[in-house]
Amino acid sequence: MRRLLIVLLAASLAGCGESAPQPQGNAGNAGNTTAPASAREPQPDPVSEVPEEPPAAPTSDHGDRDWGQDVTTLYRQVGRFWRTQMVTEFSGLPQVLFCTDEVIEVYESSAEVKHTLFNSDGEEIGSQIQTKDFGALPDPAVLDGNVLAYYELSEDTLLIDGVYRVCLKVAEKDGGPDQEPSTQVIDWYSKRYPGMHLKRESSSTDTVERWDVTEFKTHEIELEIDLANTQQLYKKVGRSWTVKNVSEIQGQQYVSYLKTEVVEFDDARVVLSTTTMGADKLPMGPAQPSEISLADPGAVDTSAMASTSKETIEVEAGSFACLKIEMSGTTSWISQDYPELLVKVEHAAGYAELIEFNE
């Protein structure tokens, strides 16, 4: 398995890193308390002009995207923490600020978040407790027809704090409602935590704005793999592993084996040899070569998971520390040391299990 697809500011005290696209120019934070004016960056006046003829309604591909989580997910775990760096350059003079957010209390219909602002030397400027009303949080997945006419939506992946995170990328087109001539705004929003603003790039004639979430501690077990382990499975010539597959069709049990061996690798690619065997473990044909690119370790998307946890299991090949994934009636165990290695899977029609692993 090369890629586990089972598995993504205003410089103020008003909720950096968690806004939604707004048609009126600023990254809004509905449901947030507002920071003192002295701690906020000046914002441009909203553009009031609208097209004479509203554009057609959006297609479901844009306006009804399935995020897999609701917009309150970000705030439902005490201890969840993220840090954002904000850089604003005006006429060639840069200003750098940082802010942190930490979920400190979670209630049935709201959460309390401690929001702290720092200068470029890491000295605290101020902090406040913000109340996030779950009924008033902005949802970047829902854009009305007028707004969609000015934005291009796509899926992207960002590397944040050692984890690849799947995002919704929102790029404002030329002539969008927020724009003056020569202005471009691009925003990235977390897919797993809808409403979390992970990145912004904005440029105009005399101002460049960029801010990024540089640290994100979820305080929960996720399928997102430590990148230090990604692709290690392939980086030893001669390493091999064999999986036993058992399935039952109309009362008849079928058994087969699949052996994979690393025959060649370099920084750009790996060449594997795969042999399919019958119930008697005899080859059913010649080994089949395959090549995998190692240029990109890939994104691990957990948005569709019913649940994930960590578990050490015993199989015929030995004991393995695994990530356990449950989804749509199937339970899988993936090696933590070798994220591309499937250790075991159980489903209604049978199971598969690692029976041999040779270093």
Wavefront OBJ file of the C-alpha trace (Angstrom):
o trace
v 0.000 0.000 0.000
v 1.736 3.183 -1.136
v -0.756 5.706 0.057
v -3.211 5.341 2.935
v -6.243 7.185 1.718
v -8.375 5.397 4.307
v -7.349 7.596 5.912
v -4.922 18.561 6.132
v -5.270 36.829 9.921
v -5.820 39.598 11.121
v -3.017 40.009 13.654
v -5.426 40.330 16.550
v -6.819 38.689 19.620
v -9.938 37.730 17.647
v -9.376 34.099 16.714
v -6.512 33.765 14.218
v -6.394 30.410 12.475
v -10.096 29.650 12.664
v -12.012 31.895 10.310
v -14.179 31.202 7.292
v -14.260 32.797 3.833
v -16.330 35.934 3.925
v -17.716 37.845 0.948
v -17.030 41.198 2.599
v -13.251 41.263 2.784
v -12.097 40.105 6.242
v -11.532 36.586 7.544
v -14.576 36.565 9.820
v -15.056 34.835 13.146
v -18.775 34.606 13.806
v -19.465 33.451 17.342
v -16.137 34.809 18.694
v -15.687 37.566 21.203
v -13.729 40.519 19.805
v -10.263 41.607 20.927
v -9.501 45.135 22.056
v -9.047 47.525 19.135
v -5.447 48.242 20.187
v -4.508 44.606 19.551
v -5.979 44.383 16.079
v -4.487 45.103 12.692
v -6.371 47.721 10.604
v -8.632 46.062 8.030
v -9.751 47.430 4.654
v -13.264 48.731 4.300
v -15.741 46.195 2.884
v -16.505 46.431 -0.824
v -20.146 47.325 -1.252
v -20.505 46.925 -4.998
v -22.355 43.835 -6.242
v -22.855 42.493 -9.779
v -25.906 43.809 -11.578
v -26.991 40.240 -12.333
v -26.289 37.605 -9.635
v -24.461 34.525 -10.953
v -26.118 31.131 -11.226
v -26.541 28.951 -8.126
v -23.539 26.780 -7.197
v -23.343 23.123 -8.107
v -23.385 20.538 -5.331
v -19.708 19.798 -6.048
v -18.844 23.107 -4.396
v -21.637 24.206 -2.102
v -22.433 20.803 -0.584
v -18.964 19.331 -0.051
v -18.912 16.437 2.433
v -16.433 17.373 5.135
v -16.934 14.238 7.242
v -16.905 16.308 10.454
v -19.042 19.205 11.694
v -17.738 22.704 12.216
v -17.628 22.300 16.026
v -15.117 19.415 15.931
v -12.137 21.730 16.446
v -13.396 22.842 19.854
v -14.608 19.535 21.333
v -11.322 18.402 22.899
v -9.868 20.060 26.004
v -6.154 20.737 25.557
v -6.290 21.097 21.782
v -3.700 23.736 20.898
v -2.463 25.560 17.806
v 0.079 28.299 17.116
v -0.054 30.752 14.205
v 2.648 32.966 12.725
v 1.462 36.159 11.045
v 3.662 38.221 8.745
v 2.476 41.511 7.234
v 4.759 43.476 4.921
v 3.727 47.034 4.090
v 5.862 48.970 1.577
v 8.740 46.556 2.211
v 8.601 46.801 6.032
v 7.693 43.443 7.675
v 5.803 42.989 10.933
v 5.779 39.578 12.607
v 3.317 38.487 15.289
v 2.344 35.132 16.777
v -0.794 33.874 18.461
v -1.759 30.689 20.268
v -5.164 29.134 20.908
v -5.969 26.449 23.462
v -9.309 24.815 24.236
v -9.665 25.018 28.022
v -13.320 24.091 28.634
v -15.957 22.246 26.585
v -19.691 22.456 27.282
v -22.759 21.033 25.527
v -23.280 24.048 23.267
v -20.052 26.024 23.522
v -16.354 25.949 24.346
v -13.892 28.334 25.939
v -10.624 29.052 24.133
v -7.656 30.956 25.550
v -6.290 33.218 22.815
v -2.865 34.840 23.337
v -0.968 37.296 21.144
v 2.858 37.609 21.088
v 5.327 39.987 19.442
v 8.192 38.867 17.189
v 10.431 38.286 20.247
v 7.905 35.917 21.805
v 6.824 38.421 24.468
v 3.150 38.269 25.375
v 1.085 41.265 24.256
v -2.190 40.142 25.774
v -4.654 37.278 26.113
v -8.350 36.678 26.600
v -10.837 33.848 27.004
v -13.100 33.523 23.966
v -16.448 31.750 24.032
v -17.165 29.707 20.906
v -20.921 29.341 20.470
v -21.451 26.072 18.571
v -24.591 27.482 16.978
v -22.817 30.524 15.524
v -19.536 29.191 14.134
v -18.793 29.966 10.460
v -18.589 27.022 8.071
v -16.197 27.468 5.115
v -17.793 24.495 3.349
v -20.982 26.484 2.779
v -20.653 29.310 0.275
v -23.614 30.959 -1.402
v -23.982 31.333 -5.162
v -22.728 34.923 -5.293
v -19.530 34.090 -3.414
v -18.794 30.945 -5.430
v -18.730 32.995 -8.602
v -15.541 34.622 -7.335
v -13.713 31.666 -5.768
v -11.978 28.535 -7.044
v -12.195 25.579 -4.650
v -9.838 22.609 -4.668
v -8.363 20.034 -2.293
v -4.766 20.471 -1.178
v -2.342 19.076 1.402
v -0.212 21.071 3.854
v 2.682 19.853 5.991
v 2.030 21.222 9.486
v 4.038 20.272 12.561
v 5.240 17.010 10.987
v 1.827 15.912 9.735
v 0.302 16.134 6.253
v -3.165 17.659 6.628
v -5.857 17.619 3.946
v -7.337 21.064 3.239
v -9.925 22.931 1.240
v -8.036 25.559 -0.779
v -10.073 28.677 -1.556
v -8.497 30.987 -4.162
v -10.156 34.286 -4.933
v -10.434 34.993 -8.647
v -9.495 38.314 -10.219
v -12.257 40.812 -9.634
v -13.650 39.003 -6.597
v -15.777 40.871 -4.054
v -12.830 41.384 -1.678
v -10.409 42.574 -4.290
v -8.964 45.787 -5.458
v -6.883 45.676 -8.669
v -3.741 43.498 -8.408
v -4.926 41.804 -5.205
v -4.939 38.037 -4.697
v -6.119 36.084 -1.642
v -5.696 32.323 -1.105
v -6.908 30.526 2.036
v -6.523 26.949 3.250
v -9.058 25.367 5.659
v -8.673 22.055 7.494
v -10.856 19.222 6.239
v -10.710 17.224 9.452
v -11.457 20.325 11.536
v -13.803 22.456 9.389
v -13.568 26.136 10.223
v -9.885 25.986 11.151
v -7.970 28.474 9.034
v -4.558 26.862 8.449
v -2.962 29.308 6.040
v -3.469 32.572 4.146
v -1.532 34.269 1.358
v -2.639 37.759 0.357
v -0.882 40.326 -1.803
v -1.734 43.745 -3.201
v 0.170 46.658 -4.685
v 1.873 47.688 -1.431
v 0.976 44.978 1.128
v 1.832 41.298 1.442
v 0.175 39.239 4.159
v 1.005 35.651 5.056
v 0.159 33.598 8.072
v 0.494 29.907 8.819
v -0.459 27.488 11.573
v 2.994 26.192 12.557
v 2.033 23.940 15.459
v -1.096 21.888 16.059
v -1.585 19.483 18.964
v -4.897 17.663 18.666
v -4.707 15.795 22.008
v -6.459 12.808 20.476
v -5.409 9.640 18.699
v -5.323 10.182 14.947
v -4.362 8.113 11.957
v -1.982 10.792 10.791
v 1.407 9.080 10.745
v 4.752 10.333 12.017
v 6.532 11.291 8.787
v 9.796 9.880 10.118
v 8.333 6.387 9.626
v 6.660 6.961 6.271
v 8.212 4.911 3.428
v 10.651 3.095 5.749
v 9.024 -0.188 4.733
v 10.486 0.159 1.241
v 13.988 1.308 2.124
v 15.704 -2.058 2.488
v 16.358 -4.360 -0.441
v 15.353 -7.936 0.394
v 12.701 -7.008 2.962
v 9.569 -9.086 2.343
v 6.153 -9.686 3.835
v 3.375 -12.192 3.193
v -0.342 -11.693 3.802
v -2.908 -14.484 4.065
v -6.328 -13.652 2.597
v -9.403 -15.669 3.614
v -12.832 -14.985 2.129
v -16.138 -16.823 2.111
v -18.460 -16.720 -0.886
v -21.776 -18.616 -0.847
v -20.548 -20.850 1.957
v -17.285 -21.694 0.203
v -14.008 -20.604 1.804
v -11.200 -19.329 -0.402
v -7.591 -18.930 0.779
v -4.740 -17.192 -1.006
v -1.398 -15.623 -0.120
v 0.337 -12.503 -1.388
v 4.106 -12.110 -0.946
v 5.798 -8.735 -1.573
v 9.567 -8.138 -1.694
v 11.643 -4.975 -2.113
v 14.035 -5.555 -5.021
v 15.334 -2.043 -5.650
v 15.010 1.467 -4.253
v 16.530 4.938 -4.394
v 15.434 8.406 -3.300
v 12.878 8.661 -6.084
v 11.314 5.199 -6.414
v 11.014 1.647 -5.165
v 10.642 -1.526 -7.240
v 8.603 -4.354 -5.693
v 8.085 -7.976 -6.692
v 4.670 -9.455 -5.858
v 3.807 -13.164 -5.964
v 0.267 -14.530 -5.656
v -0.018 -18.045 -4.188
v -2.872 -20.472 -3.763
v -4.043 -22.254 -0.627
v -1.092 -24.657 -1.016
v 1.324 -21.676 -0.972
v 2.516 -22.517 -4.474
v 2.871 -19.609 -6.942
v -0.102 -19.156 -9.235
v 2.101 -17.460 -11.825
v 5.342 -15.532 -12.203
v 6.153 -12.694 -9.809
v 4.835 -9.335 -10.968
v 7.072 -6.244 -10.736
v 5.691 -2.849 -9.767
v 7.191 0.589 -9.239
v 6.175 3.200 -6.670
v 7.232 6.839 -6.603
v 8.805 8.010 -3.342
v 8.718 11.677 -4.271
v 5.699 12.395 -2.066
v 4.936 10.462 1.133
v 1.256 11.109 0.571
v -1.563 12.437 2.677
v -3.348 10.511 5.358
v -6.949 11.650 5.562
v -8.905 10.640 8.649
v -12.111 12.544 7.906
v -14.088 9.414 6.959
v -12.982 7.323 9.961
v -15.666 6.079 12.327
v -12.978 5.702 15.032
v -9.252 5.247 15.441
v -7.170 3.954 18.328
v -3.789 2.447 19.093
v -3.459 -1.263 19.789
v -0.708 -3.888 19.901
v -1.856 -7.143 18.297
v -0.468 -10.644 17.832
v -0.589 -12.233 14.387
v 1.239 -15.179 12.895
v 4.102 -12.890 11.843
v 4.587 -11.630 15.417
v 3.579 -8.739 17.642
v 2.952 -5.302 16.081
v 2.099 -1.896 17.516
v -0.731 -0.717 15.282
v -3.235 1.981 14.522
v -6.696 0.418 14.604
v -9.201 1.888 12.147
v -12.922 1.103 12.125
v -14.976 2.237 9.148
v -18.031 0.995 7.260
v -18.018 -2.470 8.861
v -14.303 -3.041 8.281
v -11.629 -3.048 10.989
v -7.996 -2.615 9.948
v -4.713 -2.614 11.837
v -1.834 -0.624 10.295
v 1.750 -0.866 11.562
v 2.921 2.265 13.396
v 6.561 1.549 12.504
v 5.785 0.906 8.826
v 2.649 2.908 7.906
v 2.342 1.191 4.508
v 2.189 -2.279 6.123
v -1.270 -3.802 6.616
v -1.046 -6.143 9.622
v -4.644 -7.317 9.752
v -8.088 -6.533 8.373
v -11.496 -7.998 9.276
v -14.719 -7.591 7.304
v -18.027 -9.384 6.822
v -16.744 -11.625 4.010
v -13.484 -12.699 5.673
v -10.133 -11.397 6.843
v -6.497 -10.818 5.889
v -3.509 -11.232 8.195
v 0.248 -10.768 8.034
v 1.807 -14.225 8.433
v 5.450 -13.462 7.622
v 7.657 -10.392 7.880
v 11.340 -10.677 7.025
v 13.625 -7.738 7.725
l 1 2 3 4 5 6 7
l 9 10 11 12 13 14 15 16 17 18 19 20 21 22 23 24 25 26 27 28 29 30 31 32 33 34 35 36 37 38 39 40 41 42 43 44 45 46 47 48 49 50 51 52 53 54 55 56 57 58 59 60 61 62 63 64 65 66 67 68 69 70 71 72 73 74 75 76 77 78 79 80 81 82 83 84 85 86 87 88 89 90 91 92 93 94 95 96 97 98 99 100 101 102 103 104 105 106 107 108 109 110 111 112 113 114 115 116 117 118 119 120 121 122 123 124 125 126 127 128 129 130 131 132 133 134 135 136 137 138 139 140 141 142 143 144 145 146 147 148 149 150 151 152 153 154 155 156 157 158 159 160 161 162 163 164 165 166 167 168 169 170 171 172 173 174 175 176 177 178 179 180 181 182 183 184 185 186 187 188 189 190 191 192 193 194 195 196 197 198 199 200 201 202 203 204 205 206 207 208 209 210 211 212 213 214 215 216 217 218 219 220 221 222 223 224 225 226 227 228 229 230 231 232 233 234 235 236 237 238 239 240 241 242 243 244 245 246 247 248 249 250 251 252 253 254 255 256 257 258 259 260 261 262 263 264 265 266 267 268 269 270 271 272 273 274 275 276 277 278 279 280 281 282 283 284 285 286 287 288 289 290 291 292 293 294 295 296 297 298 299 300 301 302 303 304 305 306 307 308 309 310 311 312 313 314 315 316 317 318 319 320 321 322 323 324 325 326 327 328 329 330 331 332 333 334 335 336 337 338 339 340 341 342 343 344 345 346 347 348 349 350 351 352 353 354 355 356 357 358 359
